[in-house]
Amino acid sequence: MQAINFLYNKRWLPLLGPLLLLAFWQLMISAQWVKPVLLPPPGETLQYLAQAFATGAILPDLWSTLLRTLSAFAIAIAIGLPLGVMLGSAENAYRSVEFLIDFFRSTPSSALIPLFMLIFGITDINKIAIASFGAMLIVLFNSAYGVMNAKKTRVMAAQIMGVSRWHVFKDVMLMESLPQTFIGLRSAVSMALVIVIVAEMFIGSETGLGHRIIDAQQVFNVKDMYTSILVTGALGYGLNLVFLLIEKKLIHWGGKA
């Protein structure tokens, strides 16, 4: 009965998924579906993870990846957000470049790595540039559609009351677009992290979680590899959670009529 009450307590529900993952992980080891040499037990992996943080061995790689991700995300916002708002406020202008936006948004950013290597070389700038490009398209797309899909009734009501075009844009259209824009921001920060990890794996890098993962795989240090993968996933979850909390705090009217 206590176990049932525990599961139905909303505060503990987020822990259910990780516990099920660890249980299935242990089941695969116990049932010998996977050899321990390829997939170490979860207890040993978590112990190795705690040791990596206790000694600080993983912190330089974590910091490098986080710094690259946030730098790429900041560039994506600085370019994509104002550009998306401007295009969204003039729908004909957006439609004229819609093909280009959708084309590059649908193209896997990893396929563009060779192009960015030719332009920026094998540097940190390359990793940040390719990540900011992929994230920027997501920000631009969502902010533009957020402005274009602002509730027409509220826009018309403001216009009927004689509100100036600038105030209609600033106080109605922009505010209405924020829920869609924040969806784009959350997706963009996740995309930036994914691209940074891939770039760290396959573009010359001495630090970063992606570099740590591929380096551990090459020397068959599976505990370090799984540890780095878990930290990468936790980082992505944490970044998404931060923006979700900000969204709930700032856009309390989202979804309301």
DASUL-V541061 format. One record per residue. RES is the residue in three letters. PSI is psi as a letter, one per 30 degrees, with the letter a starting at -180 (* if undefined). OMEGA is omega in radians with two decimals (* if undefined). NEAR is the number of other ideal C-beta (glycine too) atoms within 8 Angstrom. Layout:
res->[RES,RES]
psi->[PSI,PSI]
omega->[OMEGA,OMEGA]
near->[NEAR,NEAR]
//
This chain:
res->[MET,GLN,ALA,ILE,ASN,PHE,LEU,TYR,ASN,LYS,ARG,TRP,LEU,PRO,LEU,LEU,GLY,PRO,LEU,LEU,LEU,LEU,ALA,PHE,TRP,GLN,LEU,MET,ILE,SER,ALA,GLN,TRP,VAL,LYS,PRO,VAL,LEU,LEU,PRO,PRO,PRO,GLY,GLU,THR,LEU,GLN,TYR,LEU,ALA,GLN,ALA,PHE,ALA,THR,GLY,ALA,ILE,LEU,PRO,ASP,LEU,TRP,SER,THR,LEU,LEU,ARG,THR,LEU,SER,ALA,PHE,ALA,ILE,ALA,ILE,ALA,ILE,GLY,LEU,PRO,LEU,GLY,VAL,MET,LEU,GLY,SER,ALA,GLU,ASN,ALA,TYR,ARG,SER,VAL,GLU,PHE,LEU,ILE,ASP,PHE,PHE,ARG,SER,THR,PRO,SER,SER,ALA,LEU,ILE,PRO,LEU,PHE,MET,LEU,ILE,PHE,GLY,ILE,THR,ASP,ILE,ASN,LYS,ILE,ALA,ILE,ALA,SER,PHE,GLY,ALA,MET,LEU,ILE,VAL,LEU,PHE,ASN,SER,ALA,TYR,GLY,VAL,MET,ASN,ALA,LYS,LYS,THR,ARG,VAL,MET,ALA,ALA,GLN,ILE,MET,GLY,VAL,SER,ARG,TRP,HIS,VAL,PHE,LYS,ASP,VAL,MET,LEU,MET,GLU,SER,LEU,PRO,GLN,THR,PHE,ILE,GLY,LEU,ARG,SER,ALA,VAL,SER,MET,ALA,LEU,VAL,ILE,VAL,ILE,VAL,ALA,GLU,MET,PHE,ILE,GLY,SER,GLU,THR,GLY,LEU,GLY,HIS,ARG,ILE,ILE,ASP,ALA,GLN,GLN,VAL,PHE,ASN,VAL,LYS,ASP,MET,TYR,THR,SER,ILE,LEU,VAL,THR,GLY,ALA,LEU,GLY,TYR,GLY,LEU,ASN,LEU,VAL,PHE,LEU,LEU,ILE,GLU,LYS,LYS,LEU,ILE,HIS,TRP,GLY,GLY,LYS,ALA]
psi->[e,e,e,e,e,e,e,f,j,f,f,f,e,f,f,e,e,e,e,e,e,e,e,e,e,e,e,e,e,e,f,h,e,k,k,f,f,e,j,l,l,e,e,e,e,e,e,e,e,e,e,e,e,e,f,g,e,f,e,e,e,e,e,e,e,e,e,e,e,e,e,e,e,e,e,e,e,e,e,e,e,e,e,e,e,e,e,e,f,i,e,e,e,e,f,f,g,e,e,e,e,e,e,f,f,f,k,k,f,f,f,f,e,e,e,f,e,e,e,f,a,i,l,e,e,e,e,e,e,e,e,e,e,e,e,e,e,e,e,e,e,e,e,e,e,e,e,e,g,k,j,e,e,e,e,e,e,e,e,e,g,g,k,l,e,e,e,e,e,e,f,d,e,e,e,f,f,e,e,e,e,e,e,e,e,e,e,e,e,e,e,e,e,e,e,e,e,e,e,f,e,f,k,j,k,f,l,l,e,e,e,e,e,e,e,e,e,e,g,h,i,e,e,e,e,e,e,e,e,e,e,e,e,e,e,e,e,e,e,e,e,e,e,e,e,e,e,e,e,e,i,f,f,k,f,k,*]
omega->[3.12,3.13,3.13,3.09,3.11,-3.10,-3.09,3.05,-3.01,-3.13,-3.07,-3.10,3.13,3.14,-3.06,-3.14,3.11,3.12,3.09,3.10,3.14,3.13,3.12,3.09,3.13,3.11,3.12,3.12,-3.09,3.14,3.12,3.03,3.13,3.12,3.14,3.13,3.10,3.14,-3.12,3.13,-3.10,3.14,3.13,-3.14,3.12,3.07,3.09,3.10,3.13,3.14,3.14,3.10,-3.13,3.13,-3.11,-3.07,-3.06,-3.03,3.10,3.12,3.11,-3.13,-3.14,3.13,-3.14,-3.13,3.11,-3.13,-3.12,3.09,3.12,-3.13,3.12,3.10,3.14,3.12,-3.07,-3.12,-2.99,-3.06,3.12,3.12,3.12,3.12,3.14,3.14,-3.14,3.13,3.05,-2.98,3.13,3.11,3.12,-3.12,-3.11,-3.14,-3.08,-3.13,-3.13,-3.14,-3.12,3.14,-3.11,3.09,-3.13,3.13,3.10,-3.09,3.12,3.11,-3.13,-3.13,3.11,3.11,-3.13,3.07,3.09,-3.08,-3.00,-3.11,-3.12,-3.10,3.05,3.13,3.12,-3.11,-3.14,-3.10,-3.11,3.12,3.14,3.11,3.13,-3.14,-3.11,-3.13,3.12,3.11,-3.12,-3.10,-3.07,3.12,3.11,-3.14,3.07,3.11,-3.10,-3.07,3.06,-3.05,-3.07,-3.10,-3.14,3.10,-3.14,3.13,3.12,3.14,3.13,-3.14,3.06,3.11,-3.11,-3.12,-3.14,3.14,3.04,3.13,-3.04,-2.98,-3.12,-3.04,-3.14,-3.13,3.10,-3.07,-3.01,3.11,3.11,3.13,-3.13,3.01,3.10,3.14,3.13,3.10,-3.08,-3.13,3.06,3.11,3.12,3.13,3.14,-3.09,3.11,3.13,3.13,3.14,3.11,3.13,-2.91,3.02,-3.08,-3.10,3.12,3.12,3.11,-3.13,3.10,3.07,-3.12,3.14,-3.08,3.11,3.11,3.11,-3.10,3.12,3.07,3.02,-2.96,3.13,3.12,3.13,-3.14,3.08,-3.14,3.10,3.13,3.13,3.10,3.11,3.12,3.11,3.11,3.11,-3.13,3.12,3.11,-3.13,3.12,-3.13,3.08,3.11,3.09,3.14,-3.13,-3.12,-3.03,-3.03,-3.09,-3.12,-3.06,3.11,-3.14,-3.11,*]
near->[4,5,6,7,8,8,9,6,8,5,4,9,8,5,7,9,7,7,8,8,8,9,8,8,11,11,9,10,13,6,6,6,6,8,6,8,5,6,10,10,9,9,7,9,13,8,8,12,11,8,9,11,9,6,6,7,6,12,8,8,13,11,8,11,17,9,8,15,14,8,10,17,14,8,11,16,11,8,11,16,12,8,9,18,13,9,12,15,8,8,7,6,9,12,7,6,9,8,6,7,11,9,8,9,9,5,8,5,13,7,6,11,13,6,7,12,11,5,8,8,7,6,7,6,8,15,15,13,12,14,19,15,13,12,17,13,12,15,17,15,13,15,17,13,10,17,15,9,8,12,6,6,6,10,13,8,8,12,9,6,6,4,9,5,5,6,10,13,10,8,9,14,12,11,7,14,15,12,12,12,14,13,9,15,12,12,10,16,14,11,13,16,15,9,15,17,14,12,15,16,11,7,11,4,11,4,7,13,15,15,13,12,14,11,8,12,9,6,6,5,8,11,10,11,11,11,13,14,9,10,12,14,8,8,13,11,8,8,12,11,8,8,12,9,8,9,12,8,7,8,10,6,5,8,4,4,1]
//
